[in-house]
């Protein structure tokens, strides 16, 4: 029997340690991406007790990598537009009133 391995989706495989009949300890693989490029990335987790037969197709376990990146998402964009709109309108009114007075 080969070494026990864990698979963390597209991040790859890592070795695992047998703890007891109901537990193994997995080490997450080195992530090639910059942590600031990752906000959250959930991948399918699978285990191979013999080191090569992973149960990826049947696995319902997920593992979430959490990086240091920020998540703006659609809500952040909408909020930005909502806040930016009145600021632009106020600026246009200010410019119009300033130049409007000088031209009269």
N, C-alpha and C positions, 0 to 999 in steps of 0.2 A: 504494500500500500504506500502511495506517495504522500507527500506532505499535505496537510490540510491547507486549502486556500480560500480566500474570500474574494469576491468580485464586486466592485463598486461601479457598475455601469460602464460608461465610456472612460472613466478615470483609470480603469485597469484592475489588476489582481494584486493581492498581497498575501503574505503567509499568515497563518493563524496558529494559535496554540490551543491544544486540547486542555480544557480545564477539568471537566467531569462529563458524565453521561448526558447532561442537559445544557452544557455551556462550552463555548469556544471563545477565544479572545482574538479579535482581528485588529490589525493595525491598518489605518487608512493609507492608501498609496500616496506617494509624492504627487502633488498636483502641479502640472507644468504651467498652468495659468497664473498670472499675477493675482494675488488675493483681492486687489482693488478692482479687478475685472469681473469678480464674482460677487453677486449679492446673495442669492440662494440658488442652489442647483440640486434638485432631487433626482436621484438615480435609483435603478433597481439594484437591490443587494441580493447576492446569491452565494452559496457555499458549495465547495467540492470537498467532500471528505477524503477522496483519493487524489486530489490535486488537479484533476482535469475534467471530471464529469459535473459541470455546473448545472443547477436546476433553474437557469435563467428564465426559461419559458413558463415555468409553473410558479416562480417566485412572486409572492405578493408583498414582499418586504421592501420598503424604501429606506434610503439613507439620504439625508440632506447635508450637503456641504454648505457651510456658511462662511462667506468671505467678508472682506471689509468694504466692499463696494456699496454704493448707495442705490436705492431703487426709486426712481422718479415715477415711472409708470404713467398711465393716462390721467389718473387723478391729479398728479403733480403738474402735468402740462395744462390741464383745464384750470387748475387753481392759478397757475402762472398767468394764463390769458385773462382770467377774471380780474386779477389784481393789476395787470399791465394795461388793460383797456381804459379804466378811469384815469390812470396816470397819463396816458397819451392824450386823452380828451382834455384833461386839465392843462397840459402843456400847450396844446393847440389853442385853447381859449386864452391862455396867458399871452402867447405870441400874437394872436389876433388882436387882443385888447391893447397890447403894448404898441404894436405897429399901427393899429387903427387910430389910436390917439395921435400919433406922430404925423400921420398923413392928413389929418383934418385941420 
